[in-house]
Amino acid sequence: MTTTRSPRKGSAKAAEAAKPARAARATKATKAAKTATAVKATADTIRVGIGGWNFAPWRGEFYPADVTQSRELEYASQHVTAIEINSTYYGTQKATSFARWHDATPDGFVFTLKASRYATNRRVLAEGADSVSRFLESGITELGAKLGPILWQFAPTKVFDADDFESFLELLPARQDGIALRHAMEVRHDSFMDAAYLKLARKYKVATVYTDNPEFPSMADLTADFVYVRLMCANAKLRAGYPPRELDAWAEHVRTWAAGGQPAQLPHVETPSAAKRKARRRDVYLYFINGAKEKAPAAAMALLERLQAK
């Protein structure tokens, strides 16, 4: 026969005392779930994110005090829809790390990986074949459906040479381990603001990163079926890093890109004709990077709120 013990008085008192804490945790969990649901609603074609997730100034500002460092990725992925990983630029990560990042984030979340600097920081780009292969075979496909575009960043001293650059584009596969790859070029020398470069990028279907930084060329010319944007001009004195009107403008630009259009207000090498401004829907990846980095999460969430409002 099974007997049921009556709870001890001390246990009952402890349970009663714990109720407010449980209620607070439940409220916080509900808010997090609502945030994650709202974020996911925007994630079909538009991803807005930040660079990395381990950043000390975010603790106590973006991350609540009770979020441990081991849970920062989990928390960040509930409030933004993508993260650009910079550590892959400096060194090889383990396949187990990519698998762990995959498991820590919700469905629909995306990681952009900055490719190895050893592949792009070369005088002769074709000589980077081994570095390209080493990066692509390092276990990045452990991210599965959460693997977003691969960002290939070139040094500000790298001058455009059509033959040299095409030899590099020929090294980039369309698939790795059965998973489709998307490639984005971040070029940082003014010589790339050339119709010949755009023609090459379109030939190989690689995106050209729109970089909002006065030190680097900014061109919104479309060269692929997706758009990649890096915003670097946050102001540390503003709550969200940007004036509300600028965030409103970026929300409109993102909607235009996602709908298949081209924002005419942004700088282009080639003036988009009316015929080219309308196309099928595109995926858009926008990251708040560098420049008052402490404001990046607030800026990303403020932009997501605007995108979810319509």
Number of C-alpha atoms within 10 A of each C-alpha: 3 4 5 6 6 7 9 9 9 9 10 12 11 11 12 10 11 11 11 11 10 12 11 11 12 12 12 12 12 12 12 15 14 14 16 19 14 17 25 22 15 18 22 13 16 23 27 27 30 27 22 17 20 13 14 11 12 18 17 11 13 18 20 12 9 9 13 12 15 10 13 19 17 17 21 22 23 21 25 28 32 29 26 26 18 16 15 18 20 12 13 14 15 14 15 13 14 20 16 13 15 20 14 15 20 15 14 17 23 27 25 24 21 20 25 24 20 18 24 23 17 14 12 15 20 20 16 21 17 13 16 21 15 14 21 20 13 15 19 22 21 20 21 16 15 21 21 22 23 21 24 21 20 18 14 15 12 19 17 18 13 14 11 15 17 17 16 19 19 11 15 18 14 13 12 15 13 9 13 15 17 21 26 25 19 23 25 22 17 16 13 19 19 12 12 12 19 19 13 17 21 15 13 16 19 24 25 28 28 26 23 18 13 9 11 15 21 23 18 25 23 26 22 19 17 24 25 24 23 21 18 18 18 21 17 15 10 14 13 21 25 21 13 16 9 12 19 15 13 18 18 15 18 25 21 19 24 21 17 17 22 24 18 14 9 12 14 17 14 14 12 17 10 9 8 12 16 15 14 10 16 20 18 22 27 25 26 27 24 16 16 16 22 22 26 28 27 23 26 24 20 19 26 24 15 15 20 13 7 6
